[in-house]
Amino acid sequence: MKFTESILQMALETIGSIPGILRQEVLEGPPAEAILTVAETRKVDLIVMGTRGLGRLAGLLIGSVSQRVVSQAGCPVLLVR
């Protein structure tokens, strides 16, 4: 089993059963672009994602996936710390 598949499997086991549909994909490329492309393609109503909590200054200096998604998404984005 590939590393990405094992991480995905652990995440699915942690989530367990939910009332809804879980879709799983492994995408390659810059994370922000991948998230934005999937959100646009699937016409999602909300993007929910975590942050590492680097703060504004560190985020500006090294870049932040969540900041980029928030600024470019065509739908609301909920950030969870």
C-alpha positions in Angstrom: 0.0 0.0 0.0 1.3 3.4 -0.9 2.1 6.0 1.8 -0.8 8.3 0.6 -3.2 5.4 0.6 -2.3 4.4 4.2 -2.7 8.0 5.4 -6.1 8.2 3.7 -7.2 4.9 5.2 -6.2 6.1 8.7 -8.2 9.4 8.2 -11.3 7.4 7.0 -11.1 5.2 10.1 -10.8 8.2 12.4 -13.8 9.9 10.8 -15.9 6.7 11.0 -19.5 6.8 9.9 -21.1 10.1 9.0 -24.5 11.1 7.6 -23.4 12.0 4.1 -21.2 11.0 1.2 -17.4 10.9 1.6 -15.4 11.2 -1.6 -11.7 10.4 -1.6 -9.1 11.4 -4.2 -5.4 11.7 -4.2 -4.3 14.7 -6.2 -0.8 15.9 -7.2 0.3 19.4 -7.5 0.2 22.6 -5.5 -2.4 22.1 -2.7 -4.2 25.4 -3.0 -4.7 25.0 -6.7 -5.9 21.4 -6.3 -8.4 22.5 -3.6 -9.7 25.4 -5.7 -10.0 23.3 -8.8 -12.0 20.5 -7.0 -14.3 23.1 -5.3 -15.0 24.8 -8.6 -15.5 21.5 -10.6 -17.9 20.1 -8.0 -19.6 23.5 -7.3 -19.2 23.1 -3.6 -21.1 25.3 -1.2 -18.4 25.4 1.5 -14.7 24.6 1.8 -13.7 23.4 5.3 -10.0 23.1 6.0 -7.5 23.2 8.8 -4.7 25.7 9.5 -1.4 25.3 11.1 -1.8 28.6 12.9 1.4 30.3 11.8 -0.1 33.8 12.1 -0.3 36.5 9.5 3.3 37.5 9.4 4.7 34.0 9.0 1.9 33.2 6.5 2.9 36.2 4.4 6.6 35.3 4.5 6.3 31.6 3.6 2.9 31.5 2.1 -0.2 29.8 3.3 -2.5 27.3 1.5 -5.4 28.4 3.6 -4.8 32.1 3.0 -4.6 31.5 -0.8 -7.8 29.4 -0.7 -9.7 32.0 1.3 -8.6 34.8 -1.1 -9.4 32.9 -4.3 -12.4 30.6 -3.5 -15.7 31.3 -5.2 -17.5 30.0 -2.1 -17.2 30.5 1.7 -14.2 28.9 3.5 -14.3 27.7 7.1 -10.9 27.5 8.7 -10.5 25.3 11.7 -7.5 25.6 14.0 
